[in-house]
Amino acid sequence: MVIRKISIGPDILNAMNFSVGQPMLRGKHTICEIIQVDAKGIEIWLTNSDDEVYLWKVIGTYMPVSIEYNIEY
């Protein structure tokens, strides 16, 4: 399944949120993919204006995470 958004933190109302398409790092980069990797946790991948894609963050399995999946009808 495709992940659309993750919220990181024990309290969902005060969690850090990351969504696909969200501008990051002063708007020069955009979240292009959020991937759940079994052993490593969750990876957040960014793209820039030159269409370069690179790994930005890895959230370990020890962090409480809420995941929203992309549901297409």
C-alpha positions as CSV (number, residue, x, y, z in Angstrom):
1,M,0.0,0.0,0.0
2,V,1.1,3.5,-0.7
3,I,1.7,5.7,2.4
4,R,0.2,9.3,2.1
5,K,1.0,10.7,5.5
6,I,2.8,9.8,8.7
7,S,2.5,11.4,12.2
8,I,5.4,10.8,14.5
9,G,5.1,11.1,18.3
10,P,3.1,9.6,21.2
11,D,0.4,12.3,21.1
12,I,-1.3,12.4,17.7
13,L,-2.5,16.0,18.2
14,N,1.1,17.2,18.8
15,A,2.9,14.9,16.5
16,M,5.3,15.8,13.7
17,N,3.5,15.3,10.4
18,F,5.0,14.5,7.0
19,S,2.9,14.1,3.8
20,V,3.7,13.2,0.2
21,G,3.9,16.5,-1.8
22,Q,4.7,18.6,1.3
23,P,7.4,21.2,0.7
24,M,10.4,20.9,3.0
25,L,13.6,22.8,3.8
26,R,12.5,26.3,2.9
27,G,10.4,25.0,0.0
28,K,13.4,23.9,-2.0
29,H,12.6,20.2,-1.6
30,T,9.4,18.2,-1.7
31,I,8.5,14.8,0.0
32,C,8.1,12.5,-3.0
33,E,7.8,9.1,-1.2
34,I,7.3,7.6,2.2
35,I,8.3,3.9,2.4
36,Q,7.8,1.4,5.2
37,V,10.8,-0.8,5.5
38,D,10.3,-3.8,7.8
39,A,13.5,-4.0,9.7
40,K,14.6,-0.3,9.5
41,G,11.3,1.5,10.0
42,I,10.0,4.2,7.7
43,E,12.1,6.2,5.1
44,I,11.2,9.7,3.8
45,W,12.5,10.5,0.4
46,L,12.8,14.0,-1.0
47,T,13.2,15.5,-4.5
48,N,14.5,18.9,-5.5
49,S,14.1,21.2,-8.5
50,D,16.7,19.2,-10.4
51,D,14.6,16.1,-10.0
52,E,17.2,14.5,-7.8
53,V,15.7,12.0,-5.4
54,Y,17.5,11.2,-2.1
55,L,16.8,9.7,1.3
56,W,16.2,12.4,3.9
57,K,15.0,10.6,7.1
58,V,14.7,7.2,8.6
59,I,12.3,6.8,11.5
60,G,13.2,3.8,13.6
61,T,10.7,1.2,14.8
62,Y,11.1,2.5,18.4
63,M,9.2,5.7,17.6
64,P,5.4,5.8,17.8
65,V,4.0,6.4,14.3
66,S,0.5,6.8,12.9
67,I,0.3,5.9,9.2
68,E,-2.3,7.1,6.6
69,Y,-2.5,5.1,3.4
70,N,-3.4,6.5,0.0
71,I,-6.8,5.1,-0.8
72,E,-7.9,5.5,-4.4
73,Y,-11.5,4.7,-5.4
